[in-house]
């Protein structure tokens, strides 16, 4: 007999409002912070006792936008050009038998609610998770058992993922500065530098849009340079 | 809307037949192997394509012997002497809001069933998991994003966990050799050297028993030496 239901213990609150543009693995954009808002009764301050000594955490969460029926044995990793299939168990694809995501993040702060003595939530960085994602567990990262720097990364070892150079014009920079904090702007640069396009697209004239922090960031990519062309308020949904 | 049910994709088959004696974290006993038996439809060979290039895996599994009702914010880690409470989110305790265990293991082999073209299962080492445990997911270990050797381990950093010296008499050695493979005997030595007692017990005359590979391994511990006194067939359940 196994458990068949999962309790949501919290929700991710962050600037990633849609799947497009989210870093493909955790830890790649250390600038971008996320807030893990805790729900009662899991927000009792006692439940976090001793957590502040850990630099990193594991988050277990729900691939809430990737549910589908039925099992497909293979997936097409975007970074393999989107036309090569790998076994789902050889990938971290969201389309898997159970939609549980696993991310290691850096713990920056624990925010207590002075009024009720509970934890409001955790500030973390490096999360590759969509805003509003349900969280199922928080576990401490234990370096003596979780860290295997000598591990081989299989087909991911041979991926050559160059960073893009990201260009903001003076106008765009001024606009960004009226909207975002400097940390958010740094995070946006990091995210864009990792090339949010699927691996099989290379259309210099195509205009891409990515929702970030409630705004639609529009850009083009030519060669290894990404240029932001507009920062627009998103239209009605 | 989140998923509320989990599909069992396989079962752990190993020599740990009861909770007592299981290593407290994955990777501590590299000798001990476990078999992850896959269930249809998740055993399709295609689902494992590309997995053989990874040296390590993550297993997500069910703490099937640790279900309980209600949420308790703190737990008593055995290695803290069993009388000090830590927040559940600062531990890897099985008693947590969702009973999902997380273990990194070494991938030793993928066993194919020649007759039906499916995967029978995976041979792994370092699993800290009970025999018969339901498995929910298998993910590749990605060293570039999962390995943080610089991470701080909070209260676990200050634990001093000395290894016991394990003594087998000639009689016991001969008996073990008639029952177990030499790899199983090595694994048993590793497991016992890590001191299976809860941290708060220190009774030199107490006789402990641990089920391993279908046999009841009985031993005493005095100072830093563990001596096996008997290897018995377990009684009727």
Interface residues (C-beta under 8 A of the other chain):
Chain A: X1 X2 X3 X4 X5 X6 X7 X8 X9 X25 X26 X27 X28 X41 X42 X44 X46 X47 X48 X49 X50 X51 X52 X53 X54 X55 X56 X58 X60 X62 X64 X67 X71 X73 X74 X85 X86 X87 X88 X89 X90 X91 X92 X96 X97 X98 X99 X100 X102 X104 X134 X136 X137 X138 X139 X140 X141 X142 X143 X144 X145 X146 X147 X148 X149 X150 X151 X152 X153 X154 X155 X156 X157
Chain B: X1 X2 X3 X4 X5 X6 X7 X8 X9 X25 X26 X27 X28 X41 X42 X44 X46 X47 X48 X49 X50 X51 X52 X53 X54 X55 X56 X58 X60 X62 X64 X67 X71 X73 X74 X85 X86 X87 X88 X89 X90 X91 X92 X96 X97 X98 X99 X100 X102 X104 X134 X136 X137 X138 X139 X140 X141 X142 X143 X144 X145 X146 X147 X148 X149 X150 X151 X152 X153 X154 X155 X156 X157
